[in-house]
Amino acid sequence: MSQDAVQKPQDADEASLPGRVWFFRGSRAAVSIPALILTAAFVGYAGLARGSGLSLAETLLMTGMVWALPSIVVLTGAISSGLGLVPAAIAVALASVRLMPMTMALVPLVKVEGKTKRWQLLYISHFVAITAWVYGMRNLPNLPREGRLPFFAGFGTTVTSFVFCMTGIAYMLVERMPPVLAGALFLLTPIYFVCSLWSASKISADKAAMIIGLLLGPLFYIYLPGLDLLWTGLVGGTIAYLITRYMRRGLA
């Protein structure tokens, strides 16, 4: 009997599992190194929030509602610097615009035509940030389509809930934490982001965009502060696209 013949019944059984089973499987998968690194980064952010004068309620509200750490840091900086509501909203929107194409790439992966409801897509879209997105894009294609959305929902819900609780605990204990340690924990996230995005890159254009972005990022940070992330992504991605397109034409 071939391996394919053995595998097909297992695939059929997996696809027929109820959504709550996939949800709990996603919750178990949330106990992972990426989630722990993200938690450590939010522990570092708790120190930044307290040092910026934010209350515990404000810190937790931003953690739960905004969720994406770069956007939270931008909002915290805007509040601490005394920016008005409109400039702060624009700054956060520019920092979060990267999440839109990420969500657009994820939705076709988890959507089941005729079955997936809009509120379900809206619910999981809240968890779209680098950690959950990279994990989902790498692992969801290996799951039956019917199990992808509840699995991702379980993963995102568990990670968000755990990080939310740990941020609150860290806020109350941060005064006892050495500042160097808080800063080191905070910097774990960008390091993890770079490594994860590189390993998840499927095509040469993705890796080229990352390399160019790492080179251009410091320049835009110096000369266009506040818009550095937007211009780095726009210019770096465009250059990477043009380079890889030219190389493919040359090979053809």
N, C-alpha and C positions, 0 to 999 in steps of 0.2 A: 504494500500500500504506500502511495507516495506521501510526501510530507504535506502537500497541498490538500490532499484528501483528509488528512487528519486535522488540518488547521481550519477548514471551512466550518465544521460543526461548532468549534470553539468560537469562531467569529460570530456565527449566528446566535449562539447563547449569550455572548457579550452584548450584542446589539439589542437583545430583548430584555436586558436588565432594566429595572425601573430607574427613574431619574434620581431618586433619593440615594440609591446605591452609588451612582456616579458622583453625587454631591459629597458623600462621605469619603469616597476614594480621593476626591480632590482635596478634602480637608486633611486627610492623612498625608497627601503629597506635599502639603504646605509646610510640613515639618522638614525643612531642607536648609542647606547652606545658604542659598540666595535669600531666603526669608530671614535667617538669622543675621545676615549682613545688613539687610534693610532695617531690621530692628535696631541693630547697633547704631546705624546712621541716625535713626530717629531719637535714640538716646542722646546722641550728640546734639541733635537739633533742640531737644528739650533744654539743654544748657543755653543755647543761643536764644531761645524764646524767653527764658527767665531773665537772661541778661539784658534783653531788649525791653523788659518791662511788661511783657504779656502775662496775663493771669492764667491760672490753670485752666479755667473754662475756655478762655480764648484760644489757648494752645491746643486743647482737645478738639474744639470746634473746627479749627483750621486743619488739624490732622485728619479728622473724620470726613469733612466736607470737601476739602481741596485734594487731599491725599497725595498727589504727585509732589515729591519732596522739593525739586527745584522751584516749583511754583509757590510752595509754602515759604521757602527761603526768600523768594522775591517779595512776596506779600509781607513777610516779617520785616524785611529791610525797608519797604515802603512805609510801613506803619511807624517804625522806629525813627525814620528820617523826617517824619511829619508831612509826607505827601498827602494830597487830598484824595478823596474817594475815586474820582475819575482817573487821575494819573495812575493810581495804584491798580485799578481795574484793567487799564490798558497794559500795564507792565505784566500783570499776571496772565492776561490773554495772550500776549506775545510769547511768554515763556511756555504757555500750554498749547500753542498752535501745533506743535509737533505731535500732539496726541491724536489729532484728527486723522492723519493718514495711517497711524498705527491702528486706530479703531476700524477704519475702512478696510484694512488688510485682515483684521481678525474676524469681522462679522461674517464674511462668506465662508470662513472656516468652520464656524459653529452653527450657522443657520441651517435649519431643515425646512425646505419649502413646504408650505401648507400647514406646518406644525408649530414653528417658533413664533411666539407672540412678541409684539413690540415691547411690552413692558419688560420682558426677559432680556432683550437686547439692551434696553436702557439700563437695566440693573447691572449687567456685567460690564457695560461700558465705563461705569464708575471706577472699576478696578484696573483699567488700562493705564498702566505706567510701565516703566522699563522692566521691572522685575517680573511682574505677571505676564507681560506681553512676550518677553523673550522665552519664558518658560512655556507659555502656551504655543507659540509658533514652533518650538522645537518638539513638543510632546503631543499636542492635540492631533496632528495628522496620523499618529499611530493608534488612535482610539476610534471606535465606531462613531459615525457622525451623530447618532442619537445621544451618545454619552458625552460629547464634547462640551456642550453648553453647561449642563449641570456640573460636570467635572471642573470647568473653569470657574463657575460660580462658587463651588465649594472651596476651591483654592483661594480665590480672591477674598471671599468672606472671612475665611480663617486667618489669612495673613493680615488683613486690615484690622480685624478685631484684636488680634494679639498685639500688633504694633500700637494700636490705640491704647490698650491697657498699659503696655510697657512705657509708652511716652508719658502717661500720667504718673506712673511710679517714678520714672527717672526725673520728672519735673520736681517732685517733692524731695528727692534725694540728691539732686544735682549739686547742691552746695557742699556736699561731702566728697564730691568727685574732683580729682585734680583737673585743672583746665586743659592740660596737655592731653590727658586721656580722653576728655570729651571731644577735643578737636580731632584726635586720631580716629575715634569712632565715626565722627561725621565724615571724614575723608574716605572711609571704607567704601561708601556707596559709589562715588565716581570711578574709583578703581575697578570695582566689580562691574559697573556698567560697561566700561571699555572692554574688559575681558569677555563679558557675556555677549555683547554685540558683535565682537570679532568672531567668536566661535559660532554664532548664529548666522553669520553672513554666508549666503548661498552662492553669490555671484561676485565676480571681480569688481564690479562697479561699487558694491557695498563696501568692500575693503578699501578701495581707492578713495571713496568719499570719507571714510573714517580717517585715513592718513592725512588727506588734505585738510579736513576739519581740525585735526589736532595741530596742524601747522598754522592755520589761519585763526584759530580761536584766540590765542594770546594777542594777536595783532588787532583784531576787532575789539577785544576787551579794552585795549589801551586807547584806540582811536574812536570807537563807537560804543562807549559804555551804556548799558541799558538795552541796546539793540544788538549786542555782540552775538548772542545765541541765534537770533533770527538770521543775521547776515552770514554767519558762519555756515549755517545749514543751507541757505539759498545759494551762496557763491560756491561753497565746497561741493555741494551736490551737483550743481550745474557743470562745474569743471570736471568732476569725476564722470558724469554722463557723457560729456563731449569727448573726453580722452578715450573711454572704453568704446564709444561708438566709432571713433576714428580707427582704433586698433582692430576692431572687428571688420571694418571695411578693408583695411589693409590685408588682413588674413584671407578675406574672401577674394 
